[in-house]
Amino acid sequence: MTGYGKSVLQLPTKKITIELKSLNSKNLDLNARMPSIYREKELAIRKILADKLERGKVDFSIYVEATAEDTSTQINTPVVKQYIAQLKNVVDGDDIDFLKMAVRFPDALNTVREEIDEDEWKTIEGEINTAINDLINHRLDEGKVLEQDFNNRVVSIENILEQVVAMDPERVEGVRERLLKGVQELREKYDENRFEQELVYYIEKFDITEEKVRLKNHLNYFIESINSKDSNGKKLGFISQEMGREINTIGSKSNYAPMQQLVVQMKDELEKIKEQLLNVL
């Protein structure tokens, strides 16, 4: 969700610069800065940004730079003339000196409130959309890099899972041998049939077949969701949580050091996926 967009508009008397910055956020957190003349358009601007950007911590700014003589302050001529006339009644003096004094008196200057020119605003609104599209393009470029990274890490987890599957018979045999050795060290007679029944129960309790199948399905679903055209950051987050549950269960059931090492590798890849998912819309 990180990105940057900018657009510059040159008008006859001023230059307007529009900037957009976006960082990661679960929701849309919008901060807008603009001159007071455009404040009445803030709600409309927020709606445009919300419709197009959806999520992210977004900073929106409009900067105005005057490029020609353009002032909203005017001399209140009747008031100034009245002040000069009153000054002449008080004391003799030069008109220039009276004028210098008069313009310092209250109400000698009027500040006219600027009104938005609607045609000008339509042009500015178009530049706002240009800046938004620029930011979206930055997001898309970052998304392509993330997509490749996700694909690589999912493939890595799949390869490690295949190693887990290949190791499973060895693990089961190892469990069988440890249990048999433990019973034999007791130097007590035991019912071999009952032992086999208990062994089967024990091994079934630590069977990871279902977890392997579900994890494989989650990995496939993750890739399928990446290729979807819809905004799917939250969905990918949910899928990654399910992947984590299956990996953790495999680790807790494995009871076999070499397999647990593979589980740690899968966890490491998944954590890197989760970190990058914060950047996905």
Secondary structure, DSSP 8 states (H G I E B T S, - for coil): --EEEEEEEE-SSEEEEEEEEEE--SSEEEEEE--GGGGGGHHHHHHHHHHHH-SEEEEEEEEEEE-S---SEEE-HHHHHHHHHHHHHH----HHHHHHHHTTSTTSEEE------HHHHHHHHHHHHHHHHHHHHHHHHHHHHHHHHHHHHHHHHHHHHHHHHHHHHHHHHHHHHHHHHHHHHTT----HHHHHHHHHHHHHHT--HHHHHHHHHHHHHHHHHHTSSS--HHHHHHHHHHHHHHHHHHHHHH--HHHHHHHHHHHHHHHHHHHHHTT--
